[in-house]
Amino acid sequence: MEQAAAGEQPISGEASEQEALPGLLLPAVPPRPSMLEAPVATQVPFEVALLALGSVRGMGTKALRSIVRDFGERLGVLFELEPEVLRDALARSRVPTNAAQEVANSGARLVEDAAAAADRLAIRGVRVVGPAHVPKRLASLPDGPLWLFVEGDPDALAAGPHVAVVGTRKASAEGVRATEAAVRTMAAYPMTLVSGLANGIDAAAHDAALRDGVRNVAFLGHGTDLVFPAETAHLRAMIVHSGGCVASEYLPGERYRKAQFVQRNRLQAGLADLVVAAEGEYTGGTAHTVRFATSYKRPLIGFTWPGAGDLTRAVAEQPTGQLLDIFDPAGRRAFDARCRALANAYGHSAFGLQLVERQLQREAQLRQLTPEDFKRLRARIDQLEQRGATWPSEQ
């Protein structure tokens, strides 16, 4: 696999992990039964077999996916076959001859090295989710992932609803404000934010979610042992430590490439129950996410305001697309209604004033309140309820 280029931060290896990303090292944690346990009739675990095959020279992603499709969680059985049987099995999976030969000749060494690599991943809190445990929303996609490397809690991938908030790396101040408004609206309900941990709108979405108590899922366009861009290192650490996760289908050591970021975008759209395009251009990278969302029949929302960019045109062209002005009270309420409906669809208790409740609890702890304060609060709530919960325009 290719090594990190200058300016990237590798976090593999005992010496470099702490320097590159302080606080990211996690203790080895046993896999959660709900996501990662599966009895298989082989001595070589799936994650070890995947890492071993992925390290073979000439073993491309296409061939590796083909093998995993054929063998599934029993991938490790390949290393227990007689050489001739093994070569035949790999040939049926269309593995290049030279790669098949290396597996046949050096299987024991490959497994030994891969086992050590798997131990290093476990020390960092990275778990390998095999094909039997990829979340259903992703596994059901026509081009869905067959495995995922997950740093943090893999249950965040299953805890819906998921709302993807995506957009340009060159975010404007208004684009950041729109993103923060979207996340603040989401924060009133039990849902998980999905984004790509890039600079710009992605980073703004993750940062706002962390501040507002929304769980995060971040998909990477490279291996989990790279931190890119470097500016998002602190967000990544906080996502992991706050109960979210960072996930990638790329093997350790795989560098970022433009095509891989496009493929990463399909995972964001595929996992999401709703895709929000906060800001961007019609020809930009976020437009790929919009088109993936359409092909997967995921609802789309694009935010409009003067100077928002023409990504809204890509949203408007899609049959699942809707445009909203998030800065307009009517647009904000419409987005809130979508979020509440999603929470209800998952059977969650939707409480639109949850953020108000949290703030009230904080204020009650910090202030010397009197019975008169609570009396006035109750009167104000009664007034708002009578007026349809619409804040008076003159105020």
C-alpha positions as CSV (number, residue, x, y, z in Angstrom):
1,M,0.0,0.0,0.0
2,E,1.1,3.6,-0.6
3,Q,2.6,5.6,2.3
4,A,1.5,9.0,3.4
5,A,2.6,12.0,1.4
6,A,4.3,15.0,2.9
7,G,1.9,17.0,5.0
8,E,-0.3,14.0,5.9
9,Q,-0.4,12.8,9.5
10,P,0.1,9.1,9.8
11,I,-1.2,7.8,13.1
12,S,0.0,4.2,12.7
13,G,3.1,3.0,14.6
14,E,3.7,3.4,18.3
15,A,6.0,6.4,18.1
16,S,3.9,8.6,15.7
17,E,0.4,8.0,16.9
18,Q,0.6,10.1,20.0
19,E,2.5,12.9,18.3
20,A,0.1,13.1,15.3
21,L,-3.2,12.9,17.1
22,P,-3.0,13.4,20.9
23,G,-5.8,11.7,22.7
24,L,-6.8,9.5,19.8
25,L,-5.2,6.3,21.1
26,L,-7.9,4.2,22.7
27,P,-7.5,1.0,24.7
28,A,-8.3,-2.2,23.0
29,V,-12.0,-2.9,23.5
30,P,-13.7,-6.2,22.9
31,P,-16.0,-6.2,19.9
32,R,-19.7,-5.4,20.7
33,P,-21.8,-8.5,20.2
34,S,-24.5,-6.5,18.4
35,M,-22.2,-5.6,15.6
36,L,-19.1,-7.8,15.4
37,E,-19.6,-11.3,16.6
38,A,-20.2,-14.1,14.0
39,P,-19.2,-17.7,14.3
40,V,-17.1,-18.8,11.3
41,A,-15.5,-22.2,10.5
42,T,-12.0,-20.9,10.1
43,Q,-8.9,-20.4,12.3
44,V,-8.1,-17.1,10.5
45,P,-10.5,-14.2,11.5
46,F,-12.1,-12.2,8.8
47,E,-10.1,-9.0,9.6
48,V,-6.8,-10.8,9.5
49,A,-7.6,-12.5,6.2
50,L,-8.8,-9.1,4.7
51,L,-5.6,-7.3,5.8
52,A,-3.4,-10.2,4.6
53,L,-5.0,-10.3,1.1
54,G,-5.0,-6.5,0.9
55,S,-1.3,-6.4,1.5
56,V,-0.5,-8.7,-1.5
57,R,1.2,-7.0,-4.5
58,G,-1.1,-6.7,-7.5
59,M,-4.3,-7.4,-5.4
60,G,-6.5,-4.5,-6.5
61,T,-9.7,-3.3,-4.8
62,K,-11.8,-5.0,-7.5
63,A,-10.2,-8.4,-7.0
64,L,-10.4,-8.0,-3.2
65,R,-14.1,-7.2,-3.3
66,S,-14.7,-10.2,-5.6
67,I,-13.0,-12.5,-3.1
68,V,-15.0,-11.1,-0.2
69,R,-18.2,-11.4,-2.1
70,D,-17.4,-15.1,-2.8
71,F,-16.3,-16.1,0.7
72,G,-17.9,-13.5,3.1
73,E,-17.1,-13.9,6.8
74,R,-15.3,-17.2,6.0
75,L,-12.6,-15.4,4.1
76,G,-9.9,-16.8,6.3
77,V,-10.6,-20.3,5.0
78,L,-8.5,-19.4,2.0
79,F,-5.4,-19.7,4.0
80,E,-6.3,-23.3,5.1
81,L,-6.6,-24.6,1.5
82,E,-4.1,-26.7,-0.3
83,P,-2.1,-24.5,-2.8
84,E,-3.7,-25.9,-5.9
85,V,-7.2,-25.6,-4.5
86,L,-6.4,-22.1,-3.3
87,R,-5.1,-21.0,-6.7
88,D,-8.3,-22.4,-8.3
89,A,-10.5,-20.5,-5.8
90,L,-8.6,-17.2,-6.4
91,A,-8.8,-17.7,-10.2
92,R,-12.6,-18.0,-9.9
93,S,-12.6,-14.7,-8.0
94,R,-10.6,-13.2,-10.9
95,V,-7.5,-12.5,-8.8
96,P,-4.5,-11.7,-10.9
97,T,-2.1,-14.7,-11.3
98,N,0.9,-13.1,-9.7
99,A,-1.2,-12.1,-6.6
100,A,-2.7,-15.6,-6.4
101,Q,0.8,-17.1,-6.5
102,E,2.0,-14.9,-3.6
103,V,-1.0,-15.9,-1.5
104,A,-0.2,-19.6,-2.3
105,N,3.5,-19.3,-1.6
106,S,3.5,-16.9,1.4
107,G,0.2,-17.5,3.1
108,A,1.7,-18.1,6.6
109,R,3.8,-14.9,6.5
110,L,0.9,-12.9,5.2
111,V,-1.3,-14.1,8.0
112,E,1.3,-13.4,10.6
113,D,2.0,-9.9,9.4
114,A,-1.8,-9.2,9.1
115,A,-2.5,-10.5,12.7
116,A,0.1,-8.0,14.0
117,A,-1.5,-5.2,11.9
118,A,-5.0,-6.2,13.3
119,D,-3.6,-6.0,16.8
120,R,-2.3,-2.5,16.1
121,L,-5.7,-1.5,14.9
122,A,-7.4,-2.9,18.0
123,I,-5.0,-0.9,20.2
124,R,-6.2,2.3,18.4
125,G,-9.8,1.3,18.8
126,V,-10.3,0.5,15.2
127,R,-12.6,-2.5,14.5
128,V,-13.2,-4.3,11.2
129,V,-16.8,-4.8,10.4
130,G,-17.2,-7.7,8.0
131,P,-19.9,-8.2,5.3
132,A,-22.4,-9.9,7.6
133,H,-22.4,-6.9,9.9
134,V,-22.3,-3.9,7.5
135,P,-25.3,-1.8,8.4
136,K,-28.3,-2.8,6.3
137,R,-28.8,0.6,4.8
138,L,-25.3,0.4,3.3
139,A,-25.2,-3.3,2.6
140,S,-28.4,-3.0,0.5
141,L,-26.9,-0.5,-1.9
142,P,-26.1,-1.8,-5.3
143,D,-22.5,-0.7,-4.8
144,G,-22.4,-0.9,-1.0
145,P,-19.3,-1.6,1.1
146,L,-18.4,-5.2,1.9
147,W,-16.4,-4.2,4.9
148,L,-15.7,-1.1,7.0
149,F,-12.8,0.0,9.3
150,V,-14.5,1.7,12.2
151,E,-12.8,3.9,14.8
152,G,-15.1,4.5,17.7
153,D,-18.5,3.0,18.3
154,P,-19.8,1.0,15.3
155,D,-23.3,1.1,16.7
156,A,-23.4,4.8,15.6
157,L,-23.8,3.4,12.1
158,A,-26.9,1.6,13.1
159,A,-28.5,4.2,15.3
160,G,-30.9,6.1,13.0
161,P,-32.2,8.3,11.9
162,H,-29.1,9.7,10.1
163,V,-29.0,13.1,8.5
164,A,-26.1,13.8,6.2
165,V,-25.1,17.5,6.1
166,V,-22.6,18.1,3.3
167,G,-21.1,20.9,1.3
168,T,-18.2,22.8,-0.2
169,R,-14.7,22.9,1.4
170,K,-14.6,26.6,0.6
171,A,-17.5,27.5,2.9
172,S,-18.7,31.1,3.2
173,A,-19.6,32.6,6.6
174,E,-23.3,32.3,5.6
175,G,-22.7,28.7,4.6
176,V,-21.3,27.9,8.1
177,R,-24.2,29.7,9.7
178,A,-26.7,27.7,7.6
179,T,-24.9,24.5,8.6
180,E,-25.0,25.4,12.3
181,A,-28.7,26.3,12.0
182,A,-29.4,22.9,10.5
183,V,-27.5,21.0,13.2
184,R,-29.1,23.1,16.0
185,T,-32.5,22.1,14.6
186,M,-31.5,18.4,14.5
187,A,-30.2,18.6,18.0
188,A,-33.8,18.7,19.5
189,Y,-34.3,15.1,18.3
190,P,-32.4,11.8,18.7
191,M,-30.6,11.5,15.5
192,T,-27.1,11.1,14.1
193,L,-25.2,13.5,11.9
194,V,-23.3,12.1,8.9
195,S,-20.6,14.0,7.1
196,G,-17.1,13.6,5.6
197,L,-14.7,15.3,8.0
198,A,-13.3,17.6,5.3
199,N,-12.6,21.3,5.7
200,G,-15.5,23.7,5.2
201,I,-19.1,22.6,5.6
202,D,-18.2,19.1,6.8
203,A,-16.0,20.4,9.6
204,A,-18.6,23.1,10.5
205,A,-21.3,20.3,10.7
206,H,-19.2,18.0,12.9
207,D,-18.2,20.9,15.2
208,A,-21.8,22.1,15.6
209,A,-23.0,18.6,16.3
210,L,-20.3,18.1,19.0
211,R,-21.4,21.4,20.6
212,D,-25.1,20.6,20.5
213,G,-24.8,17.0,21.7
214,V,-25.6,15.3,18.3
215,R,-23.8,12.0,17.6
216,N,-21.5,12.0,14.6
217,V,-20.5,9.6,11.9
218,A,-17.6,10.6,9.6
219,F,-16.7,8.8,6.5
220,L,-13.1,9.0,5.2
221,G,-11.8,8.8,1.7
222,H,-8.6,7.1,2.8
223,G,-7.3,4.6,5.4
224,T,-8.1,5.2,9.1
225,D,-4.4,5.5,9.9
226,L,-4.2,8.9,8.1
227,V,-5.5,12.2,9.4
228,F,-6.5,14.4,6.5
229,P,-6.9,17.3,6.4
230,A,-4.7,17.9,9.5
231,E,-6.9,20.7,10.7
232,T,-9.7,18.2,11.5
233,A,-7.6,16.1,13.9
234,H,-9.3,17.5,17.0
235,L,-12.7,17.0,15.5
236,R,-11.9,13.4,14.8
237,A,-10.7,12.7,18.3
238,M,-13.8,14.3,19.8
239,I,-16.2,12.4,17.5
240,V,-14.6,9.1,18.7
241,H,-14.6,10.0,22.3
242,S,-18.2,11.4,22.4
243,G,-19.7,8.1,21.2
244,G,-19.6,8.6,17.4
245,C,-17.4,6.9,14.9
246,V,-15.0,7.5,12.0
247,A,-15.4,4.9,9.2
248,S,-13.7,3.9,6.0
249,E,-13.8,1.1,3.5
250,Y,-10.1,1.8,2.6
251,L,-7.4,-0.4,4.0
252,P,-4.7,1.0,6.4
253,G,-2.0,2.9,4.4
254,E,-4.3,3.8,1.5
255,R,-3.9,7.5,0.6
256,Y,-6.6,9.8,-0.4
257,R,-7.4,10.2,-4.1
258,K,-10.1,12.3,-5.8
259,A,-12.0,9.1,-6.9
260,Q,-12.0,7.8,-3.4
261,F,-13.6,10.9,-2.0
262,V,-16.3,10.5,-4.7
263,Q,-16.9,6.9,-3.5
264,R,-16.8,8.1,0.1
265,N,-19.7,10.4,-0.8
266,R,-21.9,7.4,-1.8
267,L,-21.6,6.1,1.8
268,Q,-22.8,9.4,3.2
269,A,-25.8,9.4,0.9
270,G,-26.4,5.7,1.4
271,L,-26.5,5.7,5.2
272,A,-28.6,8.9,5.4
273,D,-32.4,9.1,5.8
274,L,-32.1,12.7,4.6
275,V,-29.3,14.5,2.8
276,V,-28.8,18.2,3.4
277,A,-26.7,20.2,0.8
278,A,-25.8,23.2,2.9
279,E,-23.7,25.1,0.3
280,G,-21.7,24.4,-2.9
281,E,-21.5,24.6,-6.6
282,Y,-23.2,22.6,-9.3
283,T,-19.9,21.2,-10.6
284,G,-18.4,20.6,-7.2
285,G,-17.7,17.4,-5.3
286,T,-20.9,17.7,-3.2
287,A,-22.9,17.4,-6.4
288,H,-21.8,13.7,-6.4
289,T,-23.5,13.2,-3.0
290,V,-26.7,14.8,-4.4
291,R,-26.7,12.5,-7.3
292,F,-26.0,9.4,-5.2
293,A,-28.8,10.4,-2.9
294,T,-31.1,10.5,-5.9
295,S,-30.0,7.1,-7.2
296,Y,-30.6,5.7,-3.7
297,K,-34.0,7.5,-3.4
298,R,-32.9,9.5,-0.4
299,P,-34.8,12.7,0.3
300,L,-32.8,15.9,-0.4
301,I,-32.8,19.4,1.0
302,G,-30.8,22.3,-0.4
303,F,-30.4,25.6,1.5
304,T,-31.0,28.9,-0.4
305,W,-30.0,32.4,0.4
306,P,-28.5,35.2,-1.7
307,G,-25.0,34.0,-2.8
308,A,-25.5,30.4,-1.8
309,G,-24.0,29.0,-4.9
310,D,-25.7,27.0,-7.6
311,L,-25.6,23.6,-5.9
312,T,-29.3,24.3,-5.3
313,R,-29.8,23.8,-9.0
314,A,-28.5,20.2,-8.7
315,V,-31.0,19.6,-5.8
316,A,-33.9,21.2,-7.6
317,E,-33.3,18.9,-10.6
318,Q,-33.8,15.8,-8.5
319,P,-37.2,14.3,-7.9
320,T,-36.5,13.9,-4.2
321,G,-35.1,17.5,-3.9
322,Q,-36.6,20.4,-1.9
323,L,-35.2,23.9,-1.5
324,L,-35.5,25.8,1.9
325,D,-34.3,29.1,3.2
326,I,-32.9,28.0,6.5
327,F,-32.6,31.7,7.6
328,D,-36.3,32.3,7.1
329,P,-38.6,31.2,10.0
330,A,-40.9,29.4,7.7
331,G,-37.9,27.5,6.1
332,R,-36.5,26.7,9.6
333,R,-39.9,25.3,10.7
334,A,-40.2,23.2,7.5
335,F,-36.8,21.7,8.2
336,D,-37.7,21.1,11.9
337,A,-40.9,19.3,10.7
338,R,-38.7,17.0,8.5
339,C,-36.5,16.2,11.5
340,R,-39.4,15.6,13.8
341,A,-41.0,13.3,11.2
342,L,-37.8,11.3,10.9
343,A,-37.6,10.9,14.7
344,N,-41.2,9.7,14.8
345,A,-40.6,7.3,12.0
346,Y,-37.9,5.6,14.0
347,G,-40.2,5.4,17.0
348,H,-38.3,8.0,19.0
349,S,-40.0,10.4,21.4
350,A,-39.8,13.7,19.5
351,F,-39.6,16.7,21.9
352,G,-39.1,20.0,20.0
353,L,-38.2,21.9,23.1
354,Q,-35.4,19.6,24.2
355,L,-32.7,22.3,23.7
356,V,-34.8,24.7,25.7
357,E,-35.1,22.2,28.5
358,R,-31.3,21.7,28.6
359,Q,-30.8,25.5,28.7
360,L,-33.4,25.9,31.4
361,Q,-31.7,23.3,33.5
362,R,-28.4,25.1,33.1
363,E,-29.9,28.5,34.0
364,A,-31.6,27.0,37.1
365,Q,-28.3,25.7,38.3
366,L,-26.5,29.0,37.8
367,R,-29.1,31.5,39.0
368,Q,-30.7,32.4,42.3
369,L,-34.3,31.9,41.0
370,T,-37.4,32.9,42.9
371,P,-41.0,31.6,42.7
372,E,-41.8,34.8,40.8
373,D,-39.3,33.8,38.1
374,F,-41.1,30.4,37.5
375,K,-44.5,32.1,37.6
376,R,-43.5,34.4,34.8
377,L,-42.0,31.5,32.8
378,R,-45.2,29.6,33.1
379,A,-47.2,32.6,32.0
380,R,-44.9,33.1,29.0
381,I,-45.2,29.5,28.0
382,D,-49.0,29.7,28.2
383,Q,-48.9,32.8,26.0
384,L,-46.7,31.1,23.4
385,E,-49.0,28.0,23.4
386,Q,-52.1,30.2,22.8
387,R,-50.3,31.9,19.9
388,G,-49.5,28.6,18.2
389,A,-45.9,28.5,19.6
390,T,-44.9,31.3,17.2
391,W,-42.6,33.9,18.8
392,P,-44.1,37.4,18.5
393,S,-42.6,39.1,15.5
394,E,-42.2,42.4,17.3
395,Q,-39.7,40.8,19.6
